[in-house]
Amino acid sequence: MPNFCAAPNCTRKSTQSDLAFFRFPRDPARCQKWVENCRRADLEDKTPDQLNKHYRLCAKHFETSMICRTDLLLTV
């Protein structure tokens, strides 16, 4: 199932691009900041857990310096 970007007027979805998609943080203060920056009134009444589970923002809405990339090591 594709992820859709929750930013206003953004039509990106995960199946159309190689962009990373980020879940809203569960931390209430950080989550509130994301909601404020998103400027979507319909997200204001959602809990951090609801936002984390159901909403994503694509990497286009973050400065490159704000993204922490970590390599995942998979062992078989």
N, C-alpha and C positions, 0 to 999 in steps of 0.2 A: 504494500500500500504506500503510495507516495506521500511525502511530507509537503505541505504547502506553506509558503512564507506568510506570516501573520502581519507583516508590515503593510500599511495602507498603500494601495495602488501597485503593490508588487505581485507579479503573476508567476514568479518562479516556483517550480516544484522540483522535488528531488529526482524525478525520472527524466527531467529535461536538461540537467546540468551536472557538472562535476563539483558544484559548490557544496560546501559543508552547510549543514543545517543544525542550529543550536536550540536545545530545549530552554524554556524559561527556567530560571533558577528556583530552587525550592526555598531558599532563604528569603523570608518575607520582605526585608528591606531592599535587597538586590532585585527581587521580582517586581516590587513596586516601581523601582527606577526604570526597569525595562518597559513596564506598562505606560508610565508617563512619557517615555521617549517614543513609544509606539504611536501615541496620540490616537488610540482607539477606545472610545467610551464604552464599547461593548465588552471590553476586557476588564474594566475596572471592578466589576462585581464578582469576578472569578477568584478562587483561592489560588495560592501558589501551587498547590498540588494539582489542581485542575489545569492550570496553565502549563505546568511541567509535563503533564501527561498528554495534552491535546494540541499544544501550540508550539510552533518553531519560528525562528528567524533565520534567514539565509545569511551567508557570510558577507554579502554585498552591503549589509547594514552595520558593519563593524569596521573600524580602522584595523589595518593589518597588525599594528602593534598591540592591539587588544586581544588577539587570538593567540592562545598558547597551544602550540602543536607538540604533541607527544607521540613518540613512536610506540606502537603496540608490538610486543614480542609474543608471538604465538608458538607454543611448543606442542609437538605432536607426540 
